[in-house]
Every structure is written in structure tokens, then in C-alpha cells.
Amino acid sequence: MANAFLKPNVIINTILGMLQNELVLPNFVWKDGLGDFSGKYNDTVTIRIPHPTIAHTRQLRAVGPDRNLQASDLTETAVDVRLTDVVYNLVNLTDEERELDVRSFGVDVLPRQVRAVAEQLEYGLAYTITQAPYQGVNSVAADQIWNGVIAARRELNDAKVPRDGRVLLIGHAVEEALLLDDRFIRYDSQGQNAVSAVTEATIGRLAGYNAVVVDTIPHGAAYLFHPTAFCMVSRAPGAPFSNAVATAATMSENGVALRWLGDYDSTATTDRSLVDTWVGYKSISDPIPGFVRASRIQLQSTSAQIAGPASISHTGGNVTLALIDSNGDDRAIDPTVTWASSNASAATVAAGVLTPVAAGTSTVTATLDGTVTATFTATIV
């Protein structure tokens, strides 16, 4: 495969084109103004996100001081973002696999590598979105999703969050509820053609926003936000100094940077193809009033169950519990869930993590969406 590879710049261009077709979430967050990480302490750089400026008014034919113009400030929010993860996919192909099993590098290898990298970028950004410090949650029943979106819209409007570019991300259970709502304007009824992952995931419009189905967020959750609510930064590692690497290329597109390396290990008669990037994610809070550029909508659960081991050793350390609601989501670490232990001398619990204290039993209770409770008997031995 080493001798059959296309030129590195052709490979990296192909990868980036494929990646843009695979990505959904990174298309809706801030990726501009990334700056340079080179030589920065702790792999951190400060990026700047602009605020809207304001206009002023004065009277026509004003005289004296009333005629003086007032300058407007161009303010920005400074955000420190750290590169934290290496997202990569490495494939090794022996001579036999290359010659007998692989029809084409561009068909059988490269697309699968790109898809794997895209999925990891989606998961990292989805986690950032779901764990952001939302100021509140609009909890609604299945037939009231519309009302939840309107309430979220009001929150963003009151915070003077720009209207342009807002997007509504929805999970699978919310998608189901919307498709059963006659008020929802579906794109398939308007003859829309899917040409990329984004357009394929966009099922219609609700309250003036494109509704985009995202596989990586909780099924019962929806998030209305402006692109500046979250940022994702990426940087492609450079080409190695070593001559052992046969081919290498780096490039960026739409704020996503990638590197591709291809070489041949003659001792193992194996070709190697590596696609990788360095990446960091962050939710963005303004100094005042805080995290207001996004709003969360939660589809109310009708039931929930706590799952955990039948017995827990009091010397075995903490135990992570699962809290599965009727939407199919594990809400154990959801900050809106309230946890309680009936016997703190036997065990304590917080954010789905049970801490055994001494032999005994305790009834662990989780309350979610205001009215739904689930219980679990923790037996400490």
C-alpha cells in the first residue's frame, strides 16, 4: 500500500472532505480565532469571542455637547482553552491484507478511519454540551416539546444572545415526540434532499430553528444554543523529523485540523495509515451573567430504575450506580437529579456514586424531573 498511496496532499484533502460530511456537532460551535498553541503553558491558549456592539442616537440638528457622538466598545469574552485529547485512528495492513482483502485504500480503509475520528470528535463535544453549567432546565411532557423550546428561546432572548446561527439539537426521544406533533414542520414533506451528515440529521424546523437529531446526546434531551456557547479547538501535529515516515500531510478546513501519516514497516511487511488530531472542548460563560448562551430542554420521564450490585463491600471503595429513565438515558450524573441515602452510617450517595461506610443497609433514592423517583437497596457487607 505504501507504493500505491496517492500524494499526501491528495490524501489529506480527501480526508478533510470526508470528515466534513461525517461531522454534525462541530459545525454548530465556535472554532474561529484559535490562535497558536506553540510554546503556550500547559497546552493552553486564550481565544476571543466577540460580543455584539450597540448603536446610539442623537437629535437631528442638535447643538453644543448634544451634537457630540458617543463611541461604542467592541467587547470580547476571553476564553482559555486547553488541548486535552489526541483523537486518532491507526490501521495496520499486511501485504496479504493489502493485496487480497482490500479493494481500494480510498474505499475500504480511509473512509472508515475518517468515520472513527469523526465519531470521537462528536462524543467529546457532546459530553461538553451535556455537562455545561445550565442555569435551569425546561422540563416538559412529550406533548409539550414546543412549549419547552419557546421557553428556551425566551431565555436566550432575555440574555441578549444573538439570534443568528442558533440551532436546536434533539435526542431520539425528543425526535419521536416532535414527529408526532402536527405543528412540527418536517423537511421530508418539503422534498429536502440529504447531502451531508448535517442535512441528513436536520429533520425540520420548530419555532424558527432547525431541529438537528444528534445520536451522541441523551435521548430525552434537547439544547438550544448559539455557536458561541461552546468551542472546539483542534490542531494537527506536524510531520515527524524521522525519515522512517514515508509520507505525511497536515491541513485544516472549517476549523478542524488533521494529520495523515503513511509508512511501511519492512520488518513486518505491513503498511500503516494514521489519521490524528489534537483537540480541546469548552463551554463558554460570560463574566456576567454566566453561562447563558445555551438552554436545556428535558423530556420528562415517566419512570426510572437504579441499577447496582446486590452487595457492596464496605472496604471495596466507591460504586457507580446507573439511573435509567423511561427515555433510555442514564441520568446518574445529571446535575438536575437529587440523590439521597436513608442510612448515611451505612452508605452515602452523590451524583450516582455510592460510598460504602459500614456494614448495614440503606435505601438510595433518586428524584428526577421533579416527580419521578427510583429506589435501590444498598446492602453493605
N, C-alpha and C positions, 0 to 999 in steps of 0.2 A: 504493500500500500504506500510505502514511502516514495517510491518512484512514480506511483500513479496519482499522487496528490496534485491538485491544481496549485496554482501560485498562491502564496499565503494571503495576499490582499484579496484575491477572489474568494478564498475560503472564509475570511473574516467578514467580508461583505455579505456572503451567503448566510453566515451565522446570524448576523445582526438583522437581516431581512426576515429570517425565520423567527428570531426571538420577538421581534415587534408583532408578529402575527400570533404569537403564543401568549404574550403578556396581557393582563387585564388591569390589575390594581396599579402598577407603576405608571399607567397612562393618566391617572387621575390625581397624582400627588406632585408636590413641588420637587423639581430636580434641577432648577436653574441656579446660577450663582454659586457653584460648588467650590470654587477656589482651588487651592493646591494643598495637598496633604504632605507634600515633601518636606521633611525636616520638622514637622509640627509635633509638639509634645503629645505623647500618648495617642498618636494617630488621630488627632482631633483638629478640626478646622471650624472656623466661625463662618456661617453663611448668613446672608441678609435677605429678609423677606419684606417687600415694600408694603407700606400702608397707603390707602387712598389719601390724596390731598384734597383740600377744600377750597372753594371759591368764595369771594367776598362781594359785597355790593356797596356802592356809594351812590349818592344822588346825582343825577344829571345836572350840570351847571352849578355844582357845589363850589363854594369859595373858601379860601383860607385853609385851615387844618382839615376841614371836611373833604377837601379835594385830594388829600394825600392817599396814596394807595398802600394797602397793607399786604406784606409778603406772607406767603403760605410756606409752611415747612414740608419738606419731603422726608417723612419719617420712615424708619425701618425697624423691624424686630431682628435682633442679633440672636442667632441660634448656634450653639456649639454641637456639632455632630461628629461622632466618632465612628471610624471604620472598625467594625467588630467581627465580621464573619468573612470567611473565604467560601464562596459558593463555586463548586466545580463539578465536573464530570470527566473521569478518565476512563478510556476504553483501551484495552489491550487486544490486539488481533494477531494470532499466529499466522504464519504463512498459509497453513492449511485452511484456517477460517477465512482468510482474505481471498484465497483463490477458489475455494469450494463452497463457502457458505454465503459470502457477501456478494450481492449482485452489483451494488454501486455504493461507494462511500457517501455520495450525496443523497442516496435514497435510504440505505439501511443503517447508516452509522450517525452521520451528522444530525439529521432531524431528531433522533432520539436523545442525543446529547443535549441539544438545544432545549428540548422539551423538559428534560430533567432539571437543567439550570433555571428555566423559567418557573417551574413549579416551586423550587426552593425560594426564589425571589418573592413569589406570591405568598408563600407561607410566612416568610419573615415580615412582610409588610402587613399581612392580615393580622398577625399577632400584635403588631404595633397599634393597629386600628382598634382591635377589640379590647386592648388593655389601656387605652388612653384614659386620662382623668376627666371623664364627662361630668358636667356639673349636675346632671339629672338624667333620668330615663323616662321616656314617654311609653308607659306600659299600656298596651291596648289589646282588646279581644280580636279574634280573627276577622270579624266583620267591621272592624273599626281601624284598619290599617291606614285608610285615607285620613282619618282624624289625627292619627299619630304623626303622619307626615306634615300635615298642616301645622300642628303644634311645634314640630321641629323647625319648620320654615319660619314660624313666628320667632322662635328663639334666635335663629341666625339673623333675622331682620332686626330684632331689637338690639343685637350686639353689633349692628352695622357691618356685618360680614358681607363682602361683595357678592352680588347675585350671579355675576357672570362666571361660568365654569363649575357651578355646584353640580354634584352628582349624588344620586341615591343608590347605595349599594344594598342589596337584599339577599337574604339566605333562602334556602329551598322552601322552608315552611311559609315564609312571607310570600314567596313567588306563588305558591299554591293558593294562598288566601287572595292575592291580587287577581289571579286569573279567574277566580270565581266571583269577582266583583264587577258588576256591569259598568261601573264608572271608569274602570281602567281601560286606557286606550292601548290596545295591543298592536305591535308593529306587524304581526303576521296578517292582520286584517287589512293592512295598508300596502301589502306587496313589497315589504322591505327585503332586501337580499343581504345575507350574511357574507362578508368578505374577509373578516378577521375575527380573532377571539373576542375583541371588544364589541363589534357589531353583532356577533352571534350571541353574546351574553346579554345584550340590551333587548329586553322583551317589550318595551313600550314606554309610555310617559304617564306620570302621575303628578298632579299638582304642578305641572310645568317642568318636571325634572325627568331625565332619562332614568329608567329603572334598570339597573345592571345586576344580573344574577352572578354571585361570586361563590364558588364552591368552597373556598377556604375560610369563610366567616361562619359563625354559628347559624344553624338552620332558622332559628326563630328571631334573628336579629336583623336590623336594618340601620344604616348610617347615612345621614345627610350631612355633607360637608363641602367646604371649599378646598381647592387643591392645596392651599397654604396651611391646612390643618395638620398635614403630615409631610415629611420629607424623606426621600430615599436618595442616598448618595452612593455612587459606585466609582471605582477606579480600576482600570485594567493593569495588572502587573506588567512590568516591562519584559522585553526579550532577555533571556539569560545571557551571561557573558560566555558560558561554556560553548565550545564548538560541537559538543555532543548532540545539541539540539539541531536537527536538520532544518526545520522551518518554523518561523514564528511570525505572528502579526497581532497588532492591537488596534482597536478602533472604538469609537463611541457613536451612538445615534440616539436621539431623543432622550438624552441624559443617562443612558445605560452604556457602560463601557465593558468591553470583553477582550480577553486574550485567547488566541488559539496557538497551541504548540503541537507540532507533529515530528516524530522522530522514529528511528528504527534501532531496536536492540539486537545486534547481530549475534550476541551470545545466546539469546533465547529465540532468535529468528521471529521477532514479534514487533509489529508496528504499534505505536502508541499515539493516541489523539487526546489532547487535553483542552477543554473549554473551561475558563475560570474567570472570576472577578472578585474584587474586594468590595464589600457593601456595608452600609450602616443605615439604620432607620431611626426616626424620632417623631413623636407628636409635638406640636408647637403650641406653647402657651404664651400669651401676651403678658407683660408685666402687670397690667391692669386691663381687663378683669380676669385674666387667666385663660383657661382652655375653653374658648367659646366659638371656635371656627368649625366645630362639628357637633352634631347632636345624635343621640342614640335612640332608636325605637325598638321596643321589645314586644314580641308577640307573646301574650300571656299564656302560661302553661295551665293545663287542666289537672295535671298530676305530676308527681316526681318520685323517684326512688333513690335511696342511698345504697351504694354497694361497698362492701369492705370485707375483710377476713372474719371468719367465725370466731376466732380467738386471737388475742394480741398479747404478746409477752411484754411485761412491764419493764423489761430491760432491753427490748429489741429496737428501741428508737421510734421515731415518728412514723405514722402510717398515713398514706394519702388515700382519701376516700373519693369515690365518684358520685356525682349527683346528676342523674339522667332525668331530664324533664320530658314532657309529652311531645315536644318538638324534636326530640332525638339529640339534644345538646347536653354536654357535660358542663354543668353550671357551677362546679365546685369552687372555682377561683373567681367567679363572677362577683365583683365588689358590691353588687346590689343584694346578694344573698346574705341572710343573717344566720349564723350558726350558734348553737347553744349546747351545753352539756349539763345533764341533770345531776351529775355527781362529779364535781371537779376534783375530789380527792382520789377518784379512780382514773379519770381522763379529762383532758381539756381539748377543745377543738376551735380552730380558726381557719378561715379560707380553705376548708376542705381537708385540713391536715390535723389528724388526731395525735395528741401527745399522751402516751400512757404514763400514769403517775404511780399507781399501786394496784394490787390485786383487788378486783371488785367489778361491778357492772355500772354502766352509765347509758342513759338514753340520749343519743345525739339527735338533735332536731335541726333541720334546715328549713328556713322560710324564704320563699321566693315569689316574686311578682305580687307581694303584699298579702296574698290569701292562701297560697298553696304551701303545704308543709309536708315534709318527709321525715321519717324517723328511722333510727338504726340503733340496735342494742349492741353496745361495745362491751365485750367480755374480756377483762384484763386478767391474765394469769401469771 
